[in-house]
Amino acid sequence: MSHEIIIVLVSLVGMLAALIADKMRPGMILFSVLVVFLCTGILTPKEMLEGFSNKGMITVAMLFLVSEGIRQSGALTKLIKKLLPVENINVFKAQLRMLPSIAFISAFLNNTPVVVIFAPIIKRWANYVKLPATYFLIPLSYVTILGGMCTLIGTSTNLVVHSMIQDAGMKGFSMFELGKVGIFIALAGIIYLFVFSKKLLPAQRPDQVISGEDDPSLHPIEAVIGARFPGINRRISDFDFKRHYGAEIKELRRNGNTYTNLSKMHFRENDTLVIMADDSFIKTWGESSVFIMLANGKDVEPVGKKKRWLALTLLLIMIIGATVGELPAIQKMLPEGIKLDMFFFVSVTTVIMAWTKIFPPRKYTKYISWDVLITIACAFGISKAMVNSGVSDLIASQIIGLSHSYGPYVLLAAMFIITNIFTELITNNAAAALSFPLALSLSQQLGVSPMPFFVIVCVAASASFSTPIGYQTNLIVQGIGNYKFTDFVRIGLPLNIITFIISVLLIPQIWPF
């Protein structure tokens, strides 16, 4: 075993441990590993930085802005209000109206803004119609994940794997290619939620009633802490929240537990705070990335119809344009150097949204999740280091040796399990970075098509159902729904198994070995 293999293996183990322990933001952890590879000569400076100029990574950045434009247009708020019934309803009828539509929406928009907009509205609606909100919030998160599996832009993981395939000199995915298996997984998942969510989810986790006490202008607001909150990892008693934000913390919710004795506790990203504040709080901090979500039980101010329709029209043109632009007949008609792919159309859409002020162009940097982008950019370098050092070939040969007599189906199943464990413990993009070179090496050593292994990496890296920590939308609904960790295990593990079975059976039929 060469010293390069040892360095990469030790670095990867350290990276996994740091990610699981949540020592710092994932982007900085992965960047630290890249620096180790640079210092040891495993990566050249060019190889280290290639991910930062990768087309897929920049596409993800612009999709954040497109999603923000749709969010600020008010189109999603209008839609969810029309989907929520108010008469002659039960849990099944309400889910039947909501879940398929939300899955469809999330196939084309970033999952986080969809959940951030829908979760407080659904919770308020559930209280109004006297149905447990707990029957709807975890399903909300799950269907956004399921919908994201169906298109190239449905989740950043698909774009990451797509770009890695292209970097390896092969043709990537078309817009709806992953939908060939994703739609079957989504349908099975939605049916599973229809049948079992009421049986497996808690009937209710009621919020503690908090009043404005002596000041009637104050009312409770739920605030989910974002990555840019300055008090992360600091003791609550040492951080003057009232001086910073003009509000007082009453509760902190984490992992399904509610804490009111806060003096010795520390702030953590994705904690849900219940604070007392006036109406100016959401106006002041609603567009800030300090908080991922703010909900005060009131409707947001309506926006103009023109803005909504323009935003939706641009989104539709982007999707249709990127799909049609990939057709061979269209490509032959274009001048050399012009490619009507997703990168082209998302670039045009972002610029038009900025100049028409669908999202505030002066604040555009606030709407991009920079840590996600850094994680993605570093993922390309880590994948390259695994190939350069021979780690991917070594691990692939060991996997093949353990299941040599069982054929590619068993290895496909093993690839799903490995990737899915990674994504439940760390982040989906880091999971894809670790799994992609293994998938490529496995297919090369077996002498089969790599495409089934690439698709299984996409699906498994997105299928984060069993824990709240693998996907940000799970963490958001955990706080607002006051779920426990075990609630996700109880309803999510069977969904992981359903996804696994469908993937292993269908993927080789659609993309033969």
Phi, psi and omega in degrees: 000125183286161180295330178295318178298317180298316180299315182294316181297315179296319180296319180294320177297316177298321178298314179299317180297317180293321179294316180295320180283350179058047182290325177202181182298143182305321181302316180290326178297312180293325179294323177300320178295320177300320180296322176300315180294326177293315183293332181265002176080008179287328175239140170278161176305322179297314180295324180296324187264354184301323181296334183283346175245013183290138181299321180296318180296317180291327175298317177300317180301315182287331176294330173301318182289321177297315178298320178295321177299316177296320180297312184287341177290342181085003183296319182291322179298315178299318183294312185294327179293327177286333181282336186276115180283155179235355180228146176049056186241156167218180185299316183296313181298320180294316178295324180297324179283324190272307196297312179299321181294318180294321177299319179296315180299316185289348175291343185236354180231155175302136186296322188298310178296329177299313181290320180299321179284313189284324188302308180294327179293316179296320179296315180295318178297317181299319178296324181293318182268004176063044170244146180296124178297336181295340178282353187238335189282314174297314174304324176302311180297317183295319182288334174292324176293315181297318178295323180296338179288346193269348181223165178297323184262006184293332177208151181298332180300318179299318179292324178297310180296319177304314180291324178294323177297316179295321178296332179278003176088018180242166179282132181278198183275147168277174187305314186249013184297318180293341177294343179300328173252328184298324182291326177291320177295317180297315179298315179296320180294318180293318177298318177301317180293322175304315189278321193247347185298321181291331181278328188258342180265152180295145183295325179189144170233084188295145176283149173290135181284121180238127182253171179282006179052240186274347183246105183292345179283346180269143177211158183289141176229133174269127182230122177265123185291130179261181186293334184264010176294124188289348183262007182303133180072004176264151176294136184301322181292340180266356182245118184279084182297322183293322179291321181289318193235359179065030182217161182242132180281129177254325182216157168229131180246132181207129178054037177080003179252144178249128182243133176244338174269096195257357191301324184259001182273158178248148174290141174229146175302140181075005168298147173256121178258140168253116185239159173257122182207169177265184186294340182287342185298311182291324177297323182283318190249001183295330180262009182266149176273007174297322177239133179289319185216139173232131180220127180240014178078014180236158177286148174285159180293136181291152176246171184291151179295325182299318180295319180296311183292324177295316180298315181292322178296317179297319178297316180296317179297320179300313183292311181294317181299315180293328180287311182291324183296341180274352181292137182304321181297321179290317182299325180292333182279345187275149174296156180296137180099347178253127179230117183274068179257188181298321179302316180300309187285327179288329176295312180297316181298317180298315181295318179296318179298323179292312184288335176268004175059037172292324164239150183296112186294333179288343182249017190301330182294337181289337187266359180259131177276093188295326180294323176299317180294318178296320177301315180296314181299317179292330181300323179296319179293320179295318177300318179297320180295323178296325178285313183301320185280341184092005180297317182297319178294320181297311181295319180298317180294325177294319179296316179297320180297325180287334183229038188300324187270004186257346176087178187293335181297317179294321179292326175297317178297319179297322179296320177298311184297316180298311182296320182292323176296316177302313186289332177286332183265327182237224180252158183295323180288323175294324177298317179295322180297320180285326187275328186301309180297330175293317179298318180294316180293320178302311182295322180293317181288331177278341183073034180239171178296135180281345188302318177301324180288324177294318181294320181294328176295316178302311184293311185293325180290336179269337189280066180260091183243335192277342178225156176281345190276344186281341185218134185298324180297327176296320179293323180296311182287335177299317181289312184288333177264357179057040179280154172267162178303320183293337176297321178291320179296316185296315182265335186276326183298315175301326179291324173300318181293318177300314179299318180299312183296312181298318182297310184294326180281319189271321187304314179294337178285328182272319177240087187298152176293000000 
